[in-house]
């Protein structure tokens, strides 16, 4: 369900198991900067008054946010859907109430809600036969409509991450990197009767439902480079129309680095081909360069990092719930580097139940967040 996006490719071979910290931003409140203003525009649309790189948390209890006195900008939750009896619409009654609960929780900590729609795995992770079933796609679209109807009632800005992993699977199976060649039932929902029954139609329908039913919702597509390469992935995402969204969703790793280093079965980190998951400076540079290519190549849209591992600062791999990772340290110490490649928001969170969270990270997130907020990275406001 929470799979690594393999966008870094072979360049990660250069990454050794050294520190990835680097220096932090310094010197008081930063002056306005010039450059691409897309990130600033997204932050304004989110209703945030601070024109800086925003920081969020996913999968974290409000009580933990409050007890650590964390000032976060985004509060994220998954919306999984594995069919009747195992989907977000049934978490609470009546159907859809879960969305209301999450928005209330986000409000309680002064954050913008973010939802990650993960519903294309109805037939299994990476199984695309759902697209061929008229009944399953009717079911799928009914839940998409319910989501945006609840967000319309909320009537405030919210972020929605549209189907991580799914686009990478479609790309891997698409003839000639062309999503128009993959059939999918789209016109079975009354919102999208004029759209094509293709993977492109799926993306267009998601956008149409969001725009028509919840105009204050801000949506983004997550590229899924599972070996196709950055250029091909940028081309594919433009072909589905991702450039017409509000942002691009970017991942680093879906587990703590130490989980892979320790080959932990508890953390579901065995049997996966991770090469040097604990990044050094060269690996971070590779990631940032790839991110810049997505930003520049997909409509100039701003970047929202999502499900960025938390981890503990350590020289050893770690153990269950205490695996090491240095992405919090690198990202928040070098926030201006994220801004330089189009970054607007960095959301951190455990990608699996046995990964490190803010209650087991030795205070790393709290410490780095407070240091960052004392000297934040300003966003460009003028070209």
Buried (B, 14 or more C-beta within 10 A) or exposed (E): BBBBBBBBBEBBEBBBBBBBBBEBBEEEEBEEBEBBBBBBBBBBBBEBEEBBBBBBBBBBEBEBBEEBEBBBBBBBBBBBBBEEEEBBBBBEEEBBBBBBEBBEBBBEBEBBBBBBBBBBBBBEBBEBEBBEBEEBBEBBBBBBBBBBBBBBEBEBBBBBBBBBBBBBBBBBEBEEBBBBEBBBBBBBBEBBEEBBBBBBBBBBBBBBBBEEBBEBBBBBBBBBBBEBEBEEBBBBBBBBBBBBBBBBBBBBBBBBBBBBBBEBEBBBBEEBEBBBBBBBBBBBBBBBEBBBBBBBBBBEBBBBBBBBBBBBBBEEBBBBBBBBBBBBBBBBBBBBBBBBBBBBBBBBBBBBEBBBBBBBBBEBBBBBBBEBBEBBBBBBBEE
